[in-house]
Amino acid sequence: YIKLQQVPGVTDLGLMPRKVSKVAIVGGGPMGSGIATTLILSHYPVILKEINEKFLNAGIGRIKENLQSRVRKGKMTKDNYDKTLSLLTGVLDYEKFKSVDLAIETVVENVKLKQQIFAELEQHCPSHCILATNTSTIDLDLIGEKTNSQDRIVGTHFFA
């Protein structure tokens, strides 16, 4: 849930947040699966991409366990679990990225890998899509160096 606030130099210029209806996440490790869990719990359809079936199944398994924990604690019904999980789509390629508004990269801190992923995101995501990295150490200009989309690459951090 995002609350709009008055921010000098932003809201007084008429700048408004973009509408995000569908999100893609590259990387289903602990961070990517945690972000995916948070997003589907907030009713966003999420596409989770991994490099192979083993890693994809592990990422989806983490998300299922996150939701099952809520069911066990009485914070979610089984029916709501099923509805929430139905918002998640696991993929091994970028085909379904053509309809996302936000793509979040959550892979290991490797510059060349991140550059490759952002070059691929640029090719497969629509031009309005925000391209986000969850890096905490690598400069955004360096990550976007192999793209023509540096103006839409942002850093994002998630805390639980």
C-alpha positions as CSV (number, residue, x, y, z in Angstrom):
1,Y,0.0,0.0,0.0
2,I,1.5,3.3,-1.1
3,K,0.3,6.5,0.6
4,L,0.7,9.6,-1.5
5,Q,2.3,12.5,0.5
6,Q,3.3,16.0,-0.4
7,V,7.0,16.0,-1.3
8,P,8.5,19.4,-2.2
9,G,10.1,19.4,-5.6
10,V,8.0,16.4,-6.7
11,T,4.3,16.6,-6.0
12,D,4.3,20.4,-6.5
13,L,5.6,19.8,-10.0
14,G,2.7,17.5,-10.8
15,L,4.8,14.4,-10.8
16,M,2.7,11.3,-9.9
17,P,3.7,7.7,-9.3
18,R,3.3,5.3,-12.3
19,K,0.6,2.7,-12.0
20,V,2.0,-0.7,-11.4
21,S,-0.4,-3.6,-12.3
22,K,2.0,-6.5,-12.9
23,V,5.6,-7.1,-11.6
24,A,8.4,-9.4,-12.7
25,I,11.2,-10.6,-10.5
26,V,14.4,-12.0,-11.8
27,G,15.9,-14.4,-9.2
28,G,14.0,-16.6,-6.8
29,G,16.5,-16.8,-4.0
30,P,15.6,-15.7,-0.5
31,M,15.4,-12.0,-1.4
32,G,13.4,-12.5,-4.7
33,S,11.0,-15.0,-3.1
34,G,10.5,-12.7,-0.2
35,I,9.7,-9.8,-2.5
36,A,7.4,-12.0,-4.5
37,T,5.6,-13.1,-1.4
38,T,5.0,-9.5,-0.3
39,L,3.7,-8.5,-3.7
40,I,1.3,-11.3,-4.1
41,L,0.0,-10.7,-0.6
42,S,-0.6,-7.1,-1.8
43,H,-2.6,-8.5,-4.7
44,Y,-0.1,-7.9,-7.5
45,P,0.3,-10.5,-10.2
46,V,4.0,-11.6,-10.1
47,I,6.1,-13.4,-12.7
48,L,9.1,-15.1,-11.1
49,K,12.0,-15.9,-13.5
50,E,14.8,-18.3,-12.7
51,I,17.6,-19.8,-14.8
52,N,16.6,-23.4,-14.5
53,E,13.7,-25.6,-13.2
54,K,15.6,-26.6,-10.0
55,F,16.1,-22.9,-8.9
56,L,12.5,-22.0,-10.0
57,N,11.0,-24.8,-8.0
58,A,13.1,-23.8,-5.0
59,G,11.9,-20.2,-5.3
60,I,8.3,-21.1,-5.6
61,G,8.8,-23.5,-2.7
62,R,10.0,-20.6,-0.5
63,I,7.0,-18.5,-1.5
64,K,4.6,-21.4,-0.7
65,E,6.3,-21.9,2.7
66,N,5.9,-18.2,3.4
67,L,2.2,-18.4,2.7
68,Q,1.7,-21.7,4.5
69,S,3.3,-20.2,7.6
70,R,0.6,-17.6,7.5
71,V,-2.1,-20.3,7.3
72,R,-0.6,-22.2,10.2
73,K,-0.6,-19.0,12.3
74,G,-4.2,-18.3,11.4
75,K,-3.4,-15.2,9.5
76,M,-4.6,-16.6,6.2
77,T,-7.3,-19.1,5.2
78,K,-6.6,-22.0,2.9
79,D,-8.9,-20.4,0.3
80,N,-7.0,-17.2,0.5
81,Y,-3.7,-19.1,0.2
82,D,-4.9,-20.6,-3.1
83,K,-6.1,-17.3,-4.4
84,T,-2.9,-15.5,-3.4
85,L,-0.7,-18.2,-4.9
86,S,-2.6,-18.1,-8.1
87,L,-1.1,-14.6,-8.6
88,L,2.3,-16.2,-9.0
89,T,3.7,-17.4,-12.4
90,G,7.0,-19.1,-12.6
91,V,9.0,-18.9,-15.9
92,L,12.4,-19.8,-17.3
93,D,12.4,-17.1,-20.1
94,Y,11.3,-13.5,-20.6
95,E,8.3,-14.1,-22.9
96,K,5.8,-13.0,-20.3
97,F,7.7,-9.8,-19.4
98,K,6.1,-7.9,-22.3
99,S,3.2,-6.9,-20.1
100,V,4.9,-5.9,-16.8
101,D,5.1,-2.4,-15.4
102,L,8.0,-3.1,-12.9
103,A,10.8,-5.6,-13.2
104,I,13.0,-6.2,-10.1
105,E,16.4,-7.9,-10.4
106,T,17.5,-9.8,-7.3
107,V,20.4,-11.9,-8.4
108,V,23.9,-12.3,-6.8
109,E,26.2,-9.2,-6.7
110,N,27.9,-9.8,-10.0
111,V,28.3,-6.8,-12.3
112,K,28.5,-8.7,-15.6
113,L,25.5,-10.9,-14.7
114,K,23.4,-7.8,-13.7
115,Q,24.5,-6.0,-16.9
116,Q,23.4,-9.0,-18.9
117,I,20.1,-9.2,-17.1
118,F,19.3,-5.5,-17.6
119,A,20.2,-5.7,-21.3
120,E,17.7,-8.6,-21.5
121,L,15.1,-6.7,-19.5
122,E,15.5,-3.8,-21.9
123,Q,14.7,-6.1,-24.8
124,H,11.7,-7.9,-23.3
125,C,9.9,-5.3,-21.1
126,P,7.7,-2.5,-22.5
127,S,9.3,0.9,-22.7
128,H,7.2,2.2,-19.8
129,C,8.5,-0.5,-17.5
130,I,10.6,0.6,-14.5
131,L,13.7,-1.6,-14.2
132,A,14.8,-2.0,-10.6
133,T,17.8,-3.7,-9.0
134,N,18.0,-4.8,-5.4
135,T,21.7,-4.3,-5.3
136,S,23.2,-2.8,-2.2
137,T,26.8,-2.4,-3.5
138,I,26.9,-1.8,-7.3
139,D,26.6,1.6,-8.9
140,L,23.4,1.9,-11.0
141,D,25.2,3.5,-13.9
142,L,27.5,0.5,-14.0
143,I,24.6,-1.9,-14.0
144,G,22.9,0.0,-16.8
145,E,26.1,0.5,-18.8
146,K,25.1,-2.1,-21.5
147,T,21.6,-0.6,-22.0
148,N,20.0,2.5,-23.6
149,S,17.6,2.7,-20.6
150,Q,19.7,4.2,-17.8
151,D,16.9,6.7,-17.3
152,R,14.5,4.0,-16.1
153,I,16.8,2.0,-13.9
154,V,16.3,2.5,-10.2
155,G,17.7,1.0,-7.0
156,T,15.2,-0.5,-4.6
157,H,15.6,-2.0,-1.1
158,F,13.2,-4.2,0.7
159,F,13.2,-4.8,4.5
160,A,11.1,-7.3,6.4
